Amino acid sequence: MTPAEPRPDGARAGSPRPSTIEDVAREAGVSRAAVSKVIRNAYGVSDRMRTQVEAAIERLGYRPRVAARAMRGASFTFGFEIPQVGNDFLTMIVDGATEALAETPYQMIIAPLGRDQKGDMAINSLVDRQVDGIVAISPRVDPAWIERIAERIPVVMIGRHDRSDRYDTITGDDRSGAEQVMSHLLDQGHRRITHLTIHPSRPEPPWAGQAGDEPHVIRTAVYRERMAALGLEQSVVHTMFDGSEAHDATRALLASPEPPTAIFAGNDTLAIGVLSAIAEAGLDERDVSVVGYDNIPIAGHPLVSLSSVDQSGVLMGREAARLLFERLSGRTEAVQSQIEATLRERRSSAPPRRP
């Protein structure tokens, strides 16, 4: 090992200690604060400064110690609270954030929520680990509680249509997405339409759009509005998150005296369960059309061909990481970002065989 070569522990050969951020600053000829900004991938860093600092880091083999950073108030970790494991749309969000973090020293800690756990448990676990920022995906918690967390740690809320001056939000355009689904099914001639969705965390409001509204609450509200406008009988079926319950609920619907000719599923996980029950019954899209929400990768598979609303999960993840970086760089005003929703029509929805 030559004197210029870094050792695996981050020190030069012959050096009694690992390199520090001060060593990197001296080597690069910049301030300690400048090195910190480059490491944090902060906005406003010039290409020249970034090149100087990254070259010094490479020469010294500098590797920030997570424990020490946490003691100084920075751990170079972002925490992600997700409401369930196995939901492909949530995986898309995580994938987008992973892409955004790939060229930075930041890493991700994922805190999944157990089936019987409350949303604050996962978020509190991230706070206890001293993460530098938190992304919470539609947690069922009091907005005022999240605001208290956001006073200490940057928070990005995905999914919930909150209005806060303390944390950022990213939502899909749930009203537009649900409107597109209902227009699509009604234009095809469907009149017996069931909306199969997850149980809301609180009673459905008389109108959608108030602070804390969950995506499924808004989608249900749009379904009810469109059915009521045409004087059609409403049928809302609630299940838990997984597709197996959606499968069982669909079997019960198909066995009813007046089965629906179309099912609007609150997300694609539920829609896959619905499709499974329809196929088992020997039926197809002309008997019962199905439209989902989220446009997960399997929706576009030729053997599935699920009509679904695309709300760009990967983009949501990238946007969440970007907003956290902005907060760490000094932004204080809240941002409400809304992602466009677009219905992708596929084979699973068609005009009914018998209206």
N, C-alpha and C positions, 0 to 999 in steps of 0.2 A: 504494500500500500504506500503510495507516494504521499509527501506532505500536503499536496493540493487535493488529494482525494478525501471526500467526506466519509466518516465512519457511519455504520448503520444507526448508531445512537444519535446522530446529528452533530457530532463534533469533528473537528479536523484531526487528522492523524497527529498524535503527539500532544493533543490538547487535553487538559484534565477535565473538561466539562463540555456538555452539549452547547451548540451555538444558541444564542439568544436573539430576541428581536432587536436589541441594541446592536449586536454584532452585525446583523443584516443591514441596519440603518447606516452604520459606519462603512460597511463594504460597498453599499450602493450610493453613498454620499447624499443621503436624504434623511429626513427626520423620522423618528420612531412612529409618529402619527401617520406619516406617508406610507410606511411599511404596513401599518395596521389597515389603512384604507385599501391597499392593494390586496392584502390577504382576505379582507371582507368583501372584495369585489364591489367596493363602493362606487357610486356614480361620481363622475367628475374627475377621475384619475386619467391623466394623459397617457397616450401610448408609450411615450418615451420613459415616463416614470415607471409604468408597469414593467416595461422591458428591463430597466435597470434593477428594479427590486427582484423580479423573478430570476434574473441572472445571478444576483447575489444569493438568493435562497438556494438556487441550484449549486453554486460553488461551495456554500457552507454546509449544505445538506440540512438546512434548518427545518425542523418539524415542531410546530407548536404543541405543547403538552396540554391535553384537554383539561386535566385536573387544575393546572395552574391558571388556565384561561377562565375556568369556571369560578375560581376564587377571585379573579379580577373583574368578574361580571360578564365574561364572554366565554361561551363553550363551543362555538362554531357548530352548533347543532340546531336544527329546526324540528319541532315536534308536530306530528300529524295525528289528530284524533279521528278515527274512522268508526262509524256506527256498527259495522259488521265486517267480518272476514268472508271472502268468497264472492263478493259483489264485483262483477267485472267493471262496472262504471267507476267504482271507487279505485280500482286498480289503475284505470286510465288516468285518474287525477294524480295518483301517486307517481305514475310513469312520467307525466308531464313535469311534475316538480323535480323528479330525479334528473331529467334532461337539463333543467335549468340550473341544477346544482353541480352538474358534471365537471365543469371547468372552475369550480370554486373549492375552497377548503371545507365547505360546509357539508355536514352529513345529516341524514334524516333518522329520527326516532319515531317509530309508529306505535301508537297506543290504541289497539282495537278495543271496542266496548263489548263486554260479555252480554249475552242475551238478557240477563236479569240485572245488569248493572245500570246505574244512572250515568248520564253524560258527564257530570262533574267529576266522577271518579277517574276517568281517563285523562281529562284535562289537568286535574290536580297532580296526577302522576308525572305529567310532563313538566309542570311547574316545579315539582320537587327535584327534578333532574336538571334544573337550571338551564333549560333550553333558551336560545336567544330569540325565538319567535315561535308562535303556535298557529297552525292551521286547523280549524275545527270544522268538520263537515256535518252541517245541519244537526248540531247537538240539541238534545231536548233539555235545555237549561234556561233559567231566567236571564233575559238580556241584561238586567242590572248586575247580575253576578259576573257575566262575561266582561262587562265594562270595568268592574273592579280589577279583574285580572289584567285587562288591557292597560290599566294605569301603570303597571309594572313591566309588562312584557308585550311586545307587538303581537296583535292577534288579527288573523284574517278568517272571516267566517264564510264558508262556502255553502250555498243552498238556501239559507234562511233569508227572507226579505226584511232584514232589520234596517233600521235607520239610526245610526249611532255616530256621534262625533269623536268617539274614542277608539273604535276599531274599524277595519276595512271589511267590505263584503264583496263577494262574487256570487252572482246568481245567474241561472239561465232565465230566459224570458218565458217563464212557465205559463203565463196567460196566453201568449201568442202560440206556444207549442200546443197547448190543450185546444185552443181554438182551431188550429190546423187539423188536429185529429178529428174533432167533431165535425168540421166542415167536410172533411174527406169521407167520413162514414155516412153522413147525412146525404151528401151528393151522390153516393153510390146507391142510395135507396134504403138504407137501414133505418128502422124505427124502433126496434127492440134492441136497445144498446145497454149493456151493463158496464159499469165502471168498477173494476176490481183494483183495490188499492190497499195500502197499509193502514193500520190503525193510527189515527192522529194522536199526538201527545196531549191534546186538550180538545174540548168540543169544537165542532166546526163553527166558525164565525158566520154571522149573517151575510157578510161580504168579505171577499179576499183582498188583501192589500195592506193590512195593518201590520205594525211592527211585530216581528217574530213569526210571521206566517211561514209555514213549511211548504216546500214545493208541492207535496201531495195535497195539502189543503187548498192551494190555489187551483190545481188541476181539477179537483173534485168540484170546486165552486163553479168553474167554467162548464163542466159537464152538466151540473144542475141547471145553470142558466140557460144553456142551449136546449136542453130537453124541455124545460118549463116554457120557453118561448114558443115551442111548437105544440104544447099541450100533451107531450108524450110522458108515459109512465117512467119514473126514475127508478133505477135499480143500482144501488151502491153496495158492494160486498167488501168487507174489510178482512184482511188476513194479516199474518205476521210477515216478516221480511223474506222468508225463503220460498223457493218455487214449489216445494212439496205441498205446502198449504194452499197455494194457488191452484195446484193440480186437483186437490181434493175439493176445493170450492167450485171449480169448473165442472167436475163430475156431478156435483149436486145441481148446478144450474142446468146442465144438459138433461138431467132427469126430471126437471120441473115441467108442469103442463104447458107452459109458454116459454120455452128456452130462448135465450137471446140469439139474434142473428149476427151480433157483433159484440166483442168485448174490448174495451179500452183499458189496457193494463197500466197501472201507475208507474211501472218501470219494466225493463226488459227481463230481469230475473223472474218477476211474476209472469210475464208474457211467455217465457219458455215453459213454465209449469202449465200454463193454459194450453199452449200448443200440444204438449204431451198428452193431456187429457182428451183433447179433440181427436188426435191421431188414434189413441187407444179406442175411441168410440167408433172408429171407421168413418169419420167425417172429414171434410176438407174446408177450404176457405169460403166456398159457396154456401156451405151450411152455417159456419160460424167464422166470421172474419176476426182477425186479431191485430191490434195495433199496440205497440209498446212505447217505451220512452227511455232514452239514453243512447240508443244506437251503439250498443256494445259490439265488439268485433264479430261475435258469432251471428249477430243479426243479419249480416250480409252474406253468410255462407249459403251457397246455392241450395243446400238441403234444408235450410231453415227459412231463408228469404222472408224475414220479419219486417213488416212496415214499422218504422220507429222514428221518434223525434231525436234528431242529432243536436246535442247541446255542447259538443266539443269538450269532452272531459279532459283530454290532454292539454288543451289550451287553458282550461281552468287551473290545472296544476302549475303550469308555467307562470300564469298570471299571479297565483298565490305566492310563489317564490319571489317574483319580481316586486310585489307589494311589500313583502317582508324586508327585502334588501333596501327598498326606498325608506322604510321606517328606520332601519338601522343607520341609514345615511343622514337622518335628521328630519325627514318629512313628519309633520305633526297633524296636518289636516286629514280628515277621513276621506276615503275614496269608496264610492259605490260603483262597482263594475258589473255590467250586465252583458251576458253572452247571448248571441242570437240563437234562436231555436228554429230548426228546419226539418220538416217532415220528409223522411226518405220512404217513398212508396215502394213496396215490394209485393211479392206474390201472396202474402198472408192475408191481405185484405182485398175483397172483390165484391161486386154486387151480389145481393142475397139470392139464393136459389128460389126461396119462397119468402116474399116480403112479410 
